[in-house]
């Protein structure tokens, strides 16, 4: 079975939240190009400009606004709930709560009124598991969220599972690993360092990291919307195997014709400095130049067992980790993001 096939019938009305984000934009384009009647929520009209070549009905407003949700949800048969608060240290806890938890509650309650509703695809994160003490972890690994982003993502997922069970709402939870691909900026610093032949690693751990290419992730979301085995179940979505941060750097460096040099520094001074930056900048509404979550990226192990995705849904990855990293590196070069 080809992963890119969309089994949702043409003309079906679907709703995408987070449609203008990195992953959401890829998914929204695929759904629109499959001939679906796409509803999408954007915070501003300008955010929809990049999609003007597609037949999408945009609803301008916050994803936690009841009126926006009510209007956007009218008559939809599938929901792809990707909305997420930007992981910025200056964001308040209230924003994370509204974007992750309140929006989920409003959406789930709204679609109950749709008699032909088929599936609520809820996008969570493997971050709900926190640091993995004994990797790899599967879908049953305990929740240990390490920050407000992860905590509110966990709260939203748990609420939805309880609500769906009580109300008979069909759902699927997707927990993506680290998403990357053309257009991503979160891993750009790693690519930039490796392109210059060096990579900074804090601490002395393995720093295991589990990636998923955005094309694979969005294909899994589309597959999970209609696959009978995905109903009322949870899937960690990532590549077949994790890589260490050092391995990742080496794969990228090869693309640039560089031999990678690893620079290891103790992590604790950076955690202290990050906490200090947050304490000073957050009250002023300024994004800190360094914060603890970014430091933690270099110190935690995030490795997962992704067999369930393949064994239960029959998914076959389109992109290997090495090929995906090298293609993304080339895209950064083509765009002038790495020179």
C-alpha positions in Angstrom: 0.0 0.0 0.0 1.4 3.4 -0.9 1.7 5.7 2.1 0.6 8.8 0.2 -2.8 7.4 -0.6 -5.6 9.3 1.2 -8.6 7.1 1.8 -10.8 9.9 2.9 -13.4 10.4 0.1 -13.0 13.5 -2.1 -15.3 16.3 -1.0 -15.2 15.2 2.7 -15.1 18.2 5.1 -12.1 18.0 7.5 -10.7 20.5 10.0 -7.0 21.2 10.6 -5.8 23.2 13.6 -2.2 24.4 13.6 -2.5 24.5 9.8 0.1 27.3 9.2 2.8 25.6 11.3 5.7 23.5 10.0 3.9 20.2 10.1 0.4 21.6 9.8 1.2 23.3 6.5 2.5 20.0 4.9 -0.6 18.1 6.1 -3.0 20.9 5.0 -1.5 20.9 1.5 -1.8 17.1 1.2 -5.4 17.1 2.3 -6.4 20.0 0.0 -4.6 18.3 -3.0 -6.5 15.1 -2.3 -9.7 17.0 -3.0 -11.0 17.3 0.5 -13.0 20.2 1.7 -10.5 21.7 4.2 -11.4 24.0 7.0 -8.4 25.5 8.8 -7.9 27.9 11.7 -5.3 30.7 11.5 -4.6 33.5 14.0 -4.4 36.1 11.3 -5.5 36.4 7.7 -2.0 37.0 6.5 -0.9 33.6 7.8 -3.1 32.0 5.1 -1.4 33.8 2.2 1.0 31.0 1.6 -2.0 28.7 0.8 -3.8 31.0 -1.7 -3.2 28.4 -4.5 -5.4 25.9 -2.6 -9.1 25.6 -2.0 -9.2 26.1 1.8 -11.8 27.8 3.9 -10.0 29.8 6.6 -11.3 30.7 10.0 -9.5 33.6 11.6 -9.2 33.5 15.4 -7.6 31.7 18.3 -7.9 27.9 18.6 -9.2 28.3 22.1 -12.0 30.8 21.1 -15.4 29.0 21.4 -17.0 30.9 18.4 -14.0 30.2 16.1 -14.1 26.5 17.0 -17.9 26.3 16.6 -17.8 27.8 13.2 -14.8 25.8 11.9 -16.1 22.5 13.3 -19.5 22.7 11.5 -20.2 19.6 9.5 -16.6 18.2 9.6 -16.1 14.5 9.6 -12.4 14.4 10.6 -10.3 16.6 12.8 -6.6 16.9 12.7 -5.7 18.7 15.9 -2.1 19.9 15.5 -2.3 23.3 17.2 0.6 23.9 19.6 1.8 26.9 21.6 5.3 28.1 20.5 7.9 26.7 22.8 9.2 30.1 23.9 10.4 30.8 27.4 8.4 34.1 27.4 5.1 32.4 26.9 2.9 32.2 30.0 1.6 29.0 31.5 -1.9 30.2 30.7 -1.2 30.2 27.0 0.0 26.6 27.0 -3.1 25.6 28.9 -5.5 27.4 26.5 -3.8 26.2 23.3 -3.3 22.6 24.3 -6.1 21.8 26.8 -8.9 24.3 26.3 -8.8 23.9 22.5 -8.9 20.1 22.8 -11.9 20.3 25.0 -13.8 22.7 22.8 -13.1 20.7 19.6 -14.1 17.4 21.1 -17.3 18.7 22.4 -18.1 20.6 19.2 -17.7 17.6 16.9 -20.0 15.4 19.0 -22.8 17.4 17.3 -21.8 16.2 13.9 -23.8 13.1 13.1 -21.3 11.9 10.4 -18.1 12.4 12.4 -15.5 9.7 11.8 -12.2 10.4 13.7 -10.5 12.9 15.9 -6.7 12.7 15.2 -5.0 14.3 18.1 -1.4 15.2 17.9 0.5 15.0 21.2 4.2 14.6 21.6 6.7 12.0 22.9 7.7 14.8 25.3 4.9 13.6 27.6 7.3 10.7 28.5 10.1 13.1 29.5 13.6 11.6 29.9 13.7 7.9 29.1 15.7 6.1 31.8 15.8 2.8 30.1 15.3 3.3 26.3 13.6 2.5 24.1 10.2 3.4 25.4 6.9 2.4 23.8 3.4 3.8 24.0 2.8 2.4 27.5 5.9 4.1 29.1 4.9 6.3 32.1 4.3 10.1 31.6 7.0 12.3 33.1 6.6 15.7 31.5 9.5 18.0 32.1 8.1 21.4 31.3 4.8 23.3 30.9 4.6 22.5 27.2 4.9 18.7 27.8 2.6 18.9 30.9 -0.2 20.6 29.1 0.2 18.3 26.1 -0.1 15.3 28.5 -3.2 16.9 30.2 -4.9 17.4 26.9 -4.2 13.8 25.8 -5.4 12.3 29.0 -8.6 14.5 29.0 -9.4 13.5 25.4 -9.0 9.8 26.1 -11.3 9.9 29.1 -13.8 12.1 27.3 -13.8 9.9 24.2 -14.4 6.8 26.3 -17.3 8.3 28.1 -18.9 9.9 25.0 -18.1 7.3 22.3 -15.9 9.8 20.3 -13.7 7.9 17.8 -10.1 9.2 18.2 -6.4 8.4 17.5 -3.5 9.9 19.4 -0.3 10.5 17.5 2.9 11.2 19.5 5.5 12.4 17.1 9.2 12.1 17.8 11.5 15.0 16.8 10.1 16.4 13.5 12.4 17.6 10.8 12.6 18.3 7.1 12.6 21.2 4.7 11.2 24.3 6.4 12.1 23.3 9.9 14.1 25.7 12.0 14.3 23.8 15.3 17.3 21.7 14.3 18.9 24.3 12.1 21.5 25.1 14.7 22.6 21.4 14.7 22.9 21.5 10.9 24.8 24.7 11.0 27.3 23.5 13.5 27.8 20.2 11.7 28.2 22.0 8.3 31.2 23.8 9.9 32.8 20.5 11.1 32.0 20.7 14.8 29.2 19.9 17.2 28.7 21.0 20.8 27.3 18.4 23.2 26.6 19.2 26.8 27.2 16.5 29.4 28.6 13.0 28.9 25.5 11.0 28.0 24.6 9.3 24.7 22.0 12.0 24.0 19.8 9.6 22.0 17.5 11.4 19.7 14.6 10.0 17.7 13.6 11.7 14.4 10.7 11.6 12.1 10.6 13.3 8.7 7.6 15.6 8.2 6.5 13.7 5.1 6.3 10.4 7.0 4.6 12.0 9.9 1.8 13.6 7.9 1.3 10.4 5.9 0.8 8.6 9.2 -1.8 11.1 10.3 -3.7 10.6 7.1 -3.5 6.8 7.4 -4.5 6.9 11.0 -7.7 8.9 10.2 -9.2 6.0 8.4 -7.4 2.8 9.4 -9.7 0.6 11.5 -6.8 -0.5 13.8 -6.0 3.1 14.6 -9.4 3.8 16.2 -9.1 4.6 19.9 -5.4 3.9 20.0 -2.1 5.6 20.5 1.0 5.6 18.2 4.5 6.9 18.7 5.6 8.0 15.3 9.3 8.0 14.6 12.0 6.4 12.4 12.8 2.8 12.9 15.8 3.5 15.1 17.0 6.4 17.2 20.4 8.1 16.6 22.8 9.8 19.0 23.3 13.5 18.6 26.9 12.6 17.5 25.6 10.2 14.8 23.2 12.9 13.6 26.1 15.4 13.3 28.3 12.9 11.5 25.5 12.2 8.9 25.1 15.9 8.3 28.8 16.6 8.2 29.3 14.0 5.4 27.0 16.0 3.2 29.2 19.0 3.6 32.4 17.1 3.1 33.5 17.7 6.7 35.0 15.5 9.4 33.1 16.1 12.6 34.8 17.3 15.7 32.8 16.8 19.0 33.1 19.5 21.7 31.8 18.3 25.1 31.2 20.7 27.9 29.6 20.2 31.3 25.9 20.9 31.3 25.3 22.4 34.7 26.7 25.9 34.0 24.4 26.2 31.0 21.4 25.2 33.1 22.3 27.9 35.7 22.8 30.5 32.9 19.5 29.5 31.3 17.6 29.8 34.5 19.2 33.3 35.0 18.3 34.4 31.5 14.7 33.2 32.0 14.4 35.0 35.3 15.5 38.3 33.8 13.9 38.2 30.4 10.5 36.5 31.0 9.0 39.3 33.2 10.0 41.8 30.5 8.3 39.7 27.7 11.7 39.2 26.0 12.8 35.9 24.5 15.9 34.8 26.5 19.0 34.1 24.5 19.3 30.8 26.4 16.8 28.8 28.4 16.8 25.5 30.2 14.6 23.6 27.7 17.2 24.3 25.0 20.0 23.1 27.3 18.0 19.9 28.1 17.9 19.1 24.4 21.6 18.1 24.7 21.3 16.1 27.9 18.2 13.8 27.6 17.8 10.5 26.0 14.7 10.2 23.8 14.6 6.8 22.1 11.5 4.8 21.3 10.2 1.5 20.0 8.1 2.4 16.9 7.2 -1.2 16.0 3.5 -0.7 16.7 3.2 1.8 13.9 4.5 -0.7 11.4 3.0 -3.9 12.8 -0.5 -2.5 13.5 -1.0 0.0 10.7 1.4 -1.5 8.2 3.2 1.7 7.7 6.5 1.7 5.7 8.7 4.7 6.1 9.4 6.7 3.0 12.6 8.4 4.3 15.6 6.9 6.1 17.2 9.0 8.8 20.4 9.4 6.8 18.7 10.3 3.5 16.3 12.7 5.3 19.1 14.5 7.0 21.1 14.9 3.9 18.1 16.1 1.8 17.2 18.6 4.5 20.8 19.8 4.6 20.7 20.3 0.9 17.4 22.3 1.2 19.0 24.6 3.8 21.8 25.2 1.4 19.5 25.9 -1.5 17.6 28.4 0.6 20.7 30.1 1.8 20.0 29.2 5.4 23.4 27.5 5.6 26.3 29.1 3.7 
